[in-house]
Amino acid sequence: MTVKVRRQRPRRRVFWALVAVLLADLLALSDTLAVMSVDLGSESMKVAIVKPGVPMEIVLNKESRRKTPVIVTLKENERFFGDSAASMAIKNPKATLRYFQHLLGKQADNPHVALYQARFPEHELTFDPQRQTVHFQISPQLQFSPEEVLGMVLNYSRSLAEDFAEQPIKDAVITVPVFFNQAERRAVLQAARMAGLKVLQLINDNTATALSYGVFRRKDINTTAQNIMFYDMGSGSTVCTIVTYQMVKTKEAGMQPQLQIRGVGFDRTLGGLEMELRLREHLAGLFNEQRKGQRAKDVRENPRAMAKLLREANRLKTVLSANADHMAQIEGLMDDVDFKAKATRVEFEELCADLFERVPGPVQQALQSAEMSLDEIEQVILVGGATRVPKVQEVLLKAVGKEELGKNINADEAAAMGAVYQAAALSKAFKVKPFVVRDAVVYPILVEFTREVEEEPGVHSLKHNKRVLFSRMGPYPQRKVITFNRYSHDFNFHINYGDLGFLGPEDLRVFGSQNLTTVKLKGVGDSFKKYPDYESKGIKAHFNLDESGVLSLDRVESVFETLVEDSPEEESTLTKLGNTISSLFGGGTTPDAKENGTDTVQEEEESPAEGSKDEPGEQVELKEEAEAPVEDGSQPLPPEPKGDAAPEGEKATEKENGDKSEAQKPSEKAEAGPEGVAPAPEGEKKQKPARKQRMVEEIGVELVVLDLPDLPEDKLAQSVQKLQDLTLRDLEKQEREKAANSLEAFIFETQDKLYQPEYQEVSTEEQREEISGKLSAASTWLEDEGVGATTVMLKEKLAELRKLCQGLFFRVEERKKWPERLSALDNLLNHSSMFLNGARLIPEMDQIFTEVEMTTLEKVINETWAWKNATLAEQAKLPATEKPVLLSKDIEAKMMALDREVQYLLNKAKFTKPRPRPKDKNGTRAEPPLNATASDQGEKVILPAGEDRVPGSGSEPGDTEPLELGGPGAEPEQKEQSTGQKRPLKNDEL
């Protein structure tokens, strides 16, 4: 028995150690429970949060609006965001940046850069020679990259969320357009790093919308597949998505709803902005015609006038969606000339006729990618603000051939709500109902490599091979392993986009580089020299396409195997315990691990691409890391943590030991030896068959990024510091403005108070003149020198004025408090006197209060009466302009002292047991002797535990309960107390 106890002690220690770790994690999580989402649109953004007690709520900005314009105004000494920046677009259009997301991840020669310059000629774009990208040149001292501007907006969105949640927030899910490629997605992640946000996931906005739709209609989802089409036309682009909803059986949680992205089609430039630009051009032409004979300049050359026209075009587009015509009018458009012209919906539709012809395009792309027909679509749902244009709905309805279009979703907020639901699911602080999300790869990714082959004896040639790594419309997140079998020396391979034939010529030019990365391997030959007696199992490259749709190469390994003989050995208790701990720390899959995640789909080995078949024995294996078995019956490689490459110099023996422990389990079949060998009988353990030993050697990797180089770490750190400095400057500016406003408000309010009767009553004419003079001087100083004054100077000036007026304000406040405080004191004195008189009337045999206690209360009552009368008399002799002697704090102190004495006696009565009365032979109670004292009668008072009370001390005020007083024979309420408690109740134990 003793042996068992000793063996269990280490396990108990491990158990409590694990409990301590879990508690530490929970305590760390308790500080920041809230998570947020940012639906980053071209024109505006919606922010949502989830925190305890506030499930999925849209954040209101400082103007109490549910959406915020994505606009930033950058000046030399200040920044403006949201609606404030939108108003600054008219005054300073050059420094006001909007629609800058269109430049993310794009090099200077991209057609979208030229398009942006044509749309907004007031902005000066400079060239970055290192990354071949562009910057906004605000002034010679100010220039910002699109990532930095986006980082400012994300930081501002976090401040809105933190103000709304009333707690710090760092975790966020950010929506991105589904057509964003690898460079664009990495640019958004870099912007989030600059803002100090931890991105739980970049979620496609169409996926977020589909998730929101499914979450709020969970009851309508069943085992029958439902195909829903979402048509999302926003300000900058249009996306059409086909989603299949269905209940599926999962290993972790049983039957759960699932959404699967089946088809996607998009148009990068079809949206409300292009319609507004067409309308702005039309209005500019009308204004020029009205001033044709006045030799006036073209309005298009005036950035402020064009900013006014764009704002009016935006308003006009919205109004014409509900009206056949409307009057466009702008006061002082240019050179103090007003503009007024009538615009009709027919004219608007003629201006945008070619745009409306492009409306069905994304629908056809989505159907083609999903390999579906319109008959299989149950409903078409509108999303995005631009779908409110009647002509868009008319053309779309004709294209889809449905009776009506679905409008049963919040077109503006659906993506934000879906993204914040995903944020809650990914956060460790919340538990949500699982909803399986299977997103789809839009752009296929493949691996290309060239190898020298010998077609004929002595004739060598180079052969180019392609292997599809992630196919179009395949699910993600997913990990894949590609194995190179015929290499024994260092070599290179390339990661590129696959077939992009579904994109048009213009879209391909906008897409940018189709080559992603060149991978240079170092140390392949050395690994073969290190294990000459081992059989090579190839060079394995581990790829990861994570939840954000960002591709990474986790590691490259050279794998070797050999057969070794090993003596039978029972697994030790320590090994078993180590395996148990390992499983607790991530060795196994928990039910929560894959909630709202993409199910891993097992794929067979993919066939070589057309025209690149290898000779027998030269095939390159492409298998899914988590599911596909490793060749020759050995154990599959465990999936690596997402986004983290294996540490350099990783010991191959770790993997070897893992395989060894698996191979030694007697219950496993076909694991302990070669194929077809049955487990050895009990008596033949000594002749255990040979097992496979695997050795893994880490291969050095050098990555050459080809599409768009990421910002170097030193440059990224500089950008982070730049944004932090700007944020600190903004906070200091806000603090200074707050101090200036407080000073100005104090001056005006005090000047007004000097003329009020209650202030004149307690001050002399000289005192008021002195205060008025100081206030006037401070007001003059604020107007003349306050502009350059620091925050400290403003606060010191305010403190000086407050000190000057302190006596005046004190006298007024005291006189305001007197009536209420004196009335409360009189009331307490009267009730205390009544209570004392009632206590003295209790018959001697029922008396529970001692004479000392009642005398003490009487003394406090008399002293309080005397203090009140004397202080009132003394105060009456003083003039109102002097400091009063009757102070509200003294009245409160006297009330507390008196109330403490009364509360003590009340609590004593509440916890006192009634004494039993002796009965005579006739059954009547025996009257106590007239001269008997309380001690003679055996009075026994049982109170809660506490220290003995000194006469004159009492309980603290509060917890007052009515005391029932009665004559002889009355039965007061009894409360059970533990026996043996003989000391009275202490004040702080009530």
Buried (B, 14 or more C-beta within 10 A) or exposed (E): EEEEEEEEEEEEEBEEEEEEEEEEEEEEEEEBBBBBBBBBBBBBBBBBBBBEEEEBBBBBBEEEEBBBBBBBBBBEEEBBBBBBBBBBBBEBBBBBBBBBBBBBBBBBEBBBBEBBBEBBEBBEBEEBEEBBBBBBBBEEEEBBBBBBBBBBBBBBBBBBBBEBBEBEBBBBBBBBBBBBBBBBBBBBBBBBBBBBBEBBBBBBBBBBBBBBBBBBBEEEBEEEBBBBBBBBBBBBBBBBBBBBBBBBEBEBBEEBBBBBBBBBBBBBBBBBBBBBBBBBBBBBBBBBEBBEEEEBEEBBEBBBBBBBBBBBBBBBBBBBBEEEEBEBEBEEBBEEBEBEBEBEBEBBBEBBEEBBEBBBBBBEBBBEBBEBEBEBBEBBBBBBBBBBBEBBBBBBBEBBEBEEBBEEBBBBBBBBBBBBBBBBBBBEBBEBEBBBBBBBBBBBBBBBBEBEBEEEEEEEEEBEBBBBBBBBBBBBBBBBBBBBBBBEEBBEBBBBBBBBEBBEEEBEEBBBBBBBBBBEBEBBBBBBEBBEEBEBBBBBBBBBBBBBBBBBBBBBBBBBBEEEEBEEEEEEEEBEEEBEBEEBEEEEEEEBEBBBBBBBEEBEEBEBBEEBEBEEEBBBBBBBBBBBEBBEEBBBBEBBEBEEBBEEEBEBEEBBEBBBBBBBEBEEEEBBBEEEEEBBEEEEBEEBBBBBBBBBBBBEBEEEBBBBBBBEEEBBEEBBEBBBEBBEEBEEBEEBEEBBEEBBEBBEEBBEBBEEEEBBEBBEEEBBEEBBEBBEEBBEBBEEEBEEBEBEBBBBBBEEBEEBBEBBBBBBEBBEBBEEBBEEBEEBBEEBBEBBEEBEEBEEBBBBBBEEBBBBBBEBBEEBBEBBEEBEEEBEEEEBBEEBEBBBEBBBEBBEBBBBBBBBBBBBBBBBBEBEBEEEEEEEEEEBEEEEEBEEBEBEBBBBEBEEBEBBBBBEBEEEEEBEBEEEEEEBEEEEBEEEBEEBBBBEEB
